[in-house]
Amino acid sequence: MEKYLIAFLLSVTISANAKNIKGTVPIVCADEKEFVEAIVSFDEEPFITALSKRDLGNGLLTPTSLVIYLNPKTGSFTVAEKISDMYCVVAMGENMKPYLDKENKPSKKGT
């Protein structure tokens, strides 16, 4: 999993201007066996699941499954999307905790 993290971080290319963020963020995918081995190595378990849709480049929205895995003791997490028989890591990190900061909550106006 560490090799995927390094590859993921090194390959992220983002360009930004004042109003828009544009760029390409490669997503690392693996078959179920390899993905489960990585999740188990971090002692992460499914925490949140959701149905999602993604444009896979053909202009059509394809149904996918989104899962957030969490290790509640260490705070490590992985956000993965299951597309067909592959699991794709959308994000991973540490220090996951409930959002309780009401002062920095986005306003309803979007500002």
C-alpha positions in Angstrom: 0.0 0.0 0.0 2.9 2.4 0.7 4.2 2.0 -2.8 0.7 3.0 -4.1 0.6 6.0 -1.8 4.0 7.2 -3.0 3.0 6.7 -6.6 -0.3 8.5 -6.0 1.4 11.5 -4.3 4.1 11.8 -6.9 1.8 11.7 -9.8 -0.8 14.3 -8.7 -0.8 17.3 -11.1 -3.0 20.2 -10.2 -3.1 23.7 -11.7 -5.2 26.4 -10.1 -6.4 29.9 -10.8 -8.5 32.2 -8.6 -11.9 30.7 -9.5 -11.3 27.2 -10.7 -9.1 24.2 -9.9 -8.2 22.2 -13.0 -6.0 19.2 -13.3 -5.5 15.5 -13.3 -5.4 13.3 -10.3 -4.5 9.7 -11.1 -6.4 7.1 -9.0 -4.6 3.9 -8.0 -6.8 0.7 -8.5 -6.3 -2.9 -7.5 -8.2 -6.1 -7.6 -10.2 -7.1 -4.6 -7.6 -9.5 -3.1 -4.8 -6.9 -3.2 -7.0 -4.1 -2.0 -8.3 -6.1 1.0 -4.8 -7.1 2.0 -3.8 -3.5 2.1 -6.9 -2.4 4.1 -6.3 -5.3 6.6 -2.6 -4.2 7.0 -3.9 -0.9 8.4 -6.6 -2.5 10.5 -9.2 -0.4 8.8 -12.8 -1.5 8.6 -15.8 -0.2 6.6 -17.2 2.9 8.3 -19.4 4.6 5.7 -20.8 3.2 2.4 -22.7 5.0 -0.3 -23.9 4.5 -3.9 -22.2 6.8 -6.3 -21.9 7.5 -10.1 -18.9 8.3 -12.1 -18.2 9.3 -15.6 -15.6 6.8 -16.8 -14.6 8.9 -19.8 -17.5 7.9 -22.0 -19.9 10.7 -21.0 -22.2 8.3 -19.2 -22.6 8.0 -15.4 -21.7 4.5 -14.3 -23.0 3.3 -10.9 -20.2 2.6 -8.3 -19.9 2.0 -4.6 -18.0 4.3 -2.3 -16.6 3.0 1.0 -14.7 4.9 3.7 -12.6 2.6 5.7 -11.4 3.7 9.2 -9.2 2.5 12.0 -10.9 4.2 15.0 -7.8 3.6 17.2 -5.2 5.3 14.9 -7.5 7.6 12.8 -6.1 6.2 9.6 -8.6 6.1 6.7 -9.0 5.1 3.1 -11.7 6.3 0.7 -12.3 3.8 -2.0 -14.6 3.4 -4.9 -15.5 0.0 -6.3 -15.8 0.1 -10.1 -16.7 -3.3 -11.6 -14.3 -5.7 -10.0 -11.6 -3.1 -9.1 -11.2 -1.0 -6.0 -9.8 2.4 -6.6 -8.3 4.6 -3.8 -9.7 8.1 -4.0 -8.0 9.3 -0.8 -6.1 8.0 2.2 -4.7 9.6 5.3 -4.7 10.0 9.0 -6.3 11.9 11.9 -9.9 11.3 10.8 -12.3 12.6 13.5 -15.8 14.0 13.7 -16.2 17.5 12.4 -17.3 19.7 15.4 -15.9 23.1 14.4 -19.1 25.2 14.1 -17.1 28.4 13.6 -15.6 27.3 10.3 -18.8 25.7 9.0 -19.6 26.9 5.5 -22.5 29.3 5.3 -25.7 28.4 3.4 -24.8 31.1 0.8 -21.7 29.2 -0.2 -19.3 31.8 1.1 
